[in-house]
Amino acid sequence: DTSNSTFNRKSKVTSKFSQNYFDVAKLQFEQDRDPKIQNIIKKLSTTSNHSSFILEDSKLYKVISHQNNSNRIIKALYLPSSMINSLLKACHDDPLTGAHFSTDRMYYKILSHFWWPRMKIGIQCYVKSCSLCTQFNIDRAKRYGHLHSIPPPEGPFALVGIDFCGPLPRTPRENQYVLVITDYFTRYITAIALPNCTAETTARALFDDFFCKFGIPSAILSDRGTHFLNTLMENIKNLIGYNHIYSTPYHPQTNGVVERFNATFVAQISKLQNTQHNNWDEYLQAVVFAYNTGVHKSTKFSPYELLYGCAARPPIHSRSQHFTFLKPNDYFEQLKKTLRIFHQASRENILLQQQANQEYYNKNRLDPQLKLGDKVLRRIYISKGKLDPKFSPIPNIVVELHHPMYVVEDEYTGIRSQVHISDLRPLIST
């Protein structure tokens, strides 16, 4: 009885974190039954012309050029039509492999292992038909103001962004907040479920779950919340030795990489939690793993690859039949070479993506330049009603120029504040 209850408990935990019904062992059998695949195999045996398909160990592969390196070739198994739906389900619905992420993330994750005709269109149709995605995904409207991107750092963990997400529904483990830490170079995510967001809890989580695992970053970027801007965090910064940069108030775009993930992962765990909506922390690490092992739009690599120099092995991957053991020094030299190539390509890809983002975002947008002594009005974020003014009626004077940031001084109180240009409106004198 004890052994049966243990087995049932393990089965429940397994089904909770992985619902992978895709069986790669059936691929050979299904390829033999697929008429399109068999037709291609017959053509390969009767013609000597160059083909994008190859036959190895009685299995048909599609030869694809790697997106980051045209000289690198990927051999993807031709997936029979009878297995497409089960793979899509595994790579989208499964918390560990897919976690309901977008079409592009699914496409690049599958492409390194499998291929079939009109593959991206099929993935798009599957994602659009997902009722959970339709219910929980949110629209992201563009924000007013020109985009000024943060240049990519020199390497991993030179600059990290931190932010809290919450409060979320309290879980049986008493967790209500998530501390999200993002590396600006690799885009690698660390997420920690916490019961509160006090200064003491924040400092302990940073030390135990980040500093002691990945080392001390050169700089940390965060908002000006009391959990980050306090005496305790100031003392830790001075003791350990890193720079702490604070974003402009009411301008979350400064730490946009972290803010984007916050908006993304909340939608994913919303789809995976139970009917009581209070066990989101059980899926948190699975969702983070799915994110870190997917190809990032900016770097064109997965965060996992850029950090560890190799791709993660997902549940859909076929089991290895042969293993090669290298000498530690040989592996180390190869790892250094691989990471050097990956990091250089990633940096170039980030810069290209940032340039494209800026051109798109800044198109037809005003970017006024203020001068010292200009009178401006500040945007009001705490409004009591629809008829209340959107900007403060009390004028502010521009006293420092750091475009697109400005330091303004209240004409009546003399209090100075740093404000983004998008939250200021110049007073036009007649």
N, C-alpha and C positions, 0 to 999 in steps of 0.2 A: 504493500500500500504506500509505503514511504517513497519507494522508487517511482511508482506511478505518479504520485503528486509532484515529485521533483521534475519528472519529464513533462507533465502538463504545464507546470510553472515556466519551464524553459521554453516550451512551445509558444506560450502566450507572449513572452518577452520577444522571441524571435519574430513572430508574426507582427508585433507592434512596430518593430524597427525596420523590417524588411518584408516586402510583399512581392518578391521577385518570382514570377511564374515563368520566366523565360528559361528554357532548357537548351543550352548550346549543344548538348550531346545529341539532340535530334536533328542537327543541321545537315549532317551527311544524308540521312534518310530523306529529309524534306527536299534537299537539292536534287536527289535522284528522282523525286516525284514531280518536280517543277518543270513544265514543258519549255518555258523560255530559257531556263538555265541549261537544260539538256540540248536545246537548239544551238546555243553558243558553244557548248562543249563539242558538238559535232563539227561546227565550223572550224574550231581550233585544230581539230584532227585532220581536216581536209585542205586547209590553206596554210601557206607559209608567210602570209602578209602580217605586217606588224599589227598587234591588237592590244587594246587596253585591258584585256583579260588574260589571266594565266591559270593553268591547272596544276595544282600541287597536292599530292596525297589524296587524289580523287576529289578534291574540293576546288570550287571555282572562286577565284579572287579577282577583284577590281583593282587595277594599278592607278593610284592617284598621286599627283604631285603635292607635297606638303605646302601648306599656305604660307609658312614662314621661310621656307627654303626650297626653291624650285629643283635643287639637286637631290633633295631628300624625297624618297618614294615611300608611300604607304601602301601596303597590301591589305585591302579590306575584303573580308568574306562577303560574297554575294548572298544577301539574305533572301531566302525563298519567300514568296508572297504569303504563304500560310503562317509564317512566323513573325511578320511585321507587327501585327497588333500586340502580340505578347511582349515584344521588345519595347514598343512605344509605351506600353503600360508600365513596364519595369523601369524605363528611363524617365518617366514623368510622374507616375503615381507613387512609386516606391520612395519612402522618406530618405533612405540612405543613398540611392543612386540618382534620383531625380528631384524629389521634394517640390514638384510643381513649378520648376523654373521655366524660363522662356524658351522660345523656338531656337534661337541661336545657340544657347547653352546646350540644349539637347542635341542639336545638329552636330556640333563640334565634338561632343563627348562620344556620340555614336560613330561618327565618321572614321575615327581612328581604329575601329574594330569591324564595322559592317557597312555595307552599301547596298542600295537598290535603286532602280530608276525612279525619277521624280521624288527623290528622298526628302528634300527640304519642304516641298509642297505638302507631302504627306504628314510631316511633323507639324507644319503650321495648322493643317486641318484638325489634327488631333488636339493640339493645344487650344484652338478656338472652340472645340466641342466639349472641353472640360468644364463641367458645371461649377466645380469649386473655384477654378480660375476666374470664371465669369462673375461669381459672387464676391470674391475677395480682392481681385486686382484693382489697383487704383490708377487714375489718370494723373499725370504729372504735367501741370501747366508751366510754361516758361516764366521765369521771373524777370521783371524789368531791370535793365542795366547791362552794361557790357561785361563780358566774361574775361577774367584775368586768371589764367591757370597757374598753379604752382608747378615749377619745373620739376622733373623727376629727380629724386635724390641720387647720391652716388651709388648706393647699394641697399640691400635689405636692412631694415630697422634703423636707418639713419633718421628718418622722420616717420612718426606714427601719429595717427589721429585717434582720440578717445572720445566717447560720448555715452550717455545713458539713454536707454530706451525704456519707457515706462511712465507711470505705473501700469503694469499688466494685471490681469486677474490673479489673485493670490493662489498659489498651488498648494497641494498637500505638504510639499517640502518647505513651505513658507516663503517661497521666492516670488518676488513681485517686480523686479527690475533686471535689466540685462546691461552689463558693462561691455561695450563693443570696442575693440582695439583693432585698428586697421593699419597695416604697413603700406606706406605710400608708394613704395617701389614695386613690391611683388603683388600688392593688393590682398595679401594673406590676412584672413580674419581670425581673431580670437574673441570668443563671446563667453561671458561668465554670468550665470544666473545668480542673483543676489537678493536677500530679503529686504534690503533698503539701500539708499544711496547716500548715506552719511559719509563724512570725510574719513572716519576711521575704517569703515567697510571698504571704501574706494581704495585707500592706501594699502590695506592688507591684500585686496584682490590683485592690485597692480604688482605688488612685491611677490606674492606667492605664485600667481598664475601667469605672469608675463616676465618680469625681470629675472626670476630664477630659472626660467625655461629658455628665453631667447636673448638675455643680456640687457644691458642698459642702452636705450636709444640715444642718439645725439640730441634729438628734440622731440617734444610732445606737443601736439596741437589740440586744443580743447576749447569749449565755450567758457563763459564766465560764471557758470553755476557755482553755488556755494560748496558743492562736493569736490570741485577742482580748485577754486580760488579761495584758499584758506591757509592758515598758519601751518597746519600739519603738512600739507602738500608742499608748501614753501620750504619747510625744514628738510623734508625728504629729498627735494630737488637739490638743495645745497649739500646734503650729506652724501648722496649717491653720485651726483654730478651729471645733470642733463639740463637742457634749456626747456622752459615751458612757455609756449606761445599761446596767447588767448585771442580768440576770434572777436570780430566786431559784434556788439550786441544787436540782436534781431537780424543777423545776417548769417544764417546757417550755411550758405554757399561756401564760406571760408573753409569749412571742414566738410566739403561736399562729398568726398569719397565715403566717409563714415555715414553721413546722413542718408546717402543713397542706399547703402546696405540696410540701414534701419528700416527704411520704407519697404525694401524688398523682403527681408526675412520675416517681418510681422505678417505679411500676406501669406507666406509659406506655412508658418506654424499655425496660422488661423485655419488652414485647410486640413491640417493633420491632427489637431487636438481632438479630445473626446467630446461627447455631447454636453458635458458639464462645463466645457471651455475653461478648464482649470489645470490641465496637465501639459501645458505648452513647454515646460522646462524639460520634459522627458524627450522631446524631439529636437531640442535646441542644437545639440552637438551633431546630430545626424544632418540637420539642415546646413550647418556650418561646413561640415565635411563635403556635402554635395556642392556647395558654393566654391570651396577651395579647390576642388578637383575638376571644376568646369573651366573652359577657356574664357578668359576675361576679354571683353571687347576692346579695351585700350591696349593691353600688352600683347594680345594674340597668343598668350600662354596661360596655363592654369597657374594660380598662385602656388599650388603645391609643387609644380615643376620648377618654378623660379626659386623656391626656397630649398628644395631637396635635390634638384638636378635630375629627377626622373619622374615619370607619371605614376599616379596612384593606381593600384589594381582594383577596379570596381567589381561588384558581384557578377556582372554580365560577362566578364572576361573568362575565356576558356582556361582551364588549368594547365600549367606548364608540365611538360613531360620530361624535359631535360633542364639541368641546372649547371651553370658555369660559376666556378669559384675562383676569383682573382686574388692575387697577393694584395695585402692592404695598401702597399705603396703604389702599386699599379692602379688600383681603384681610385686612390686619392688623386693621382695625377690626371686620370681621365675625368674625374668629377670636377676638378678645377677647370679643366679645358671646357667641359660641357657648360658649366655655370657661366664662364666668361662669355661664351658664344650666346647663351640664352639671355644673359643680362644686357649685352650690347644690343641684341635684336629687340628686346623688350623696351629699352630706353628709346630707341628709334621709333618703335611703334607707338609709344606713349606720346612722343612729341608730334608725330603725324596726326594722331587722334585728337590731341589738344588743338592743333592748328585747324583741323576740320571742324571741331566743336565751336571754336571761336568764330570762324567764318559764318557758320550757320546761326549761332546764337546772337552775334552782333549785327547781323544784317538788318538794316532799316531801324536800328535802335539809336536813340539819342544818348550822347555821352558828354553832358555839359561840364566845362572846366570852371571851377569857382576861383575867386581871388580873395586875398586877405582883406578883411573888412566887409565882405559881402554879407548882407542880411538874408537869412534863410529861415524857412519853417521846417520843423521836424515832423515826421510821420507819427501818428498816434496808433499804437498797437493794442492798447486796452480800451476798447470802445464799449459804451453801455447801450447804444441803440443805433439803428440804421440811419437816423437823422443827425447823429453826432458828427463833428468835423473829422476828416481823415488826417489833417495836419494841425499841429498845435498853433493856436492863435498868438502865442508869445514868440517874438522874433529871437533868433540866435545869431551870433556874430561868428564868422569864420576866422579862427585865430591861428590854425596850422594847416598846411597843405601837404597831403600824402595821397594824392589822387590814385584810386577812387575813394580813399578814406580821407575824412576831414575831421579836425578837432574844432568843435563849435562851443561857444560860451553863451549861456542864458543871459539875456539882457537884464533881467530883474534879479536873479539869484546869484549870478556869477559862476554857477556850476559848469564845469567843462565836461564834454562827452565826445567820444570817437564815434562817428556815424558814417555809414556808407552813402555814396552819392544817390543811390536809389531811394533812400529815405529822407532826402532833402529836396526842398523846392525853393528856388531863389525868389526873393521879393523884388519885383520890378518897380523901380522908382520912376515916377512920372516927371 
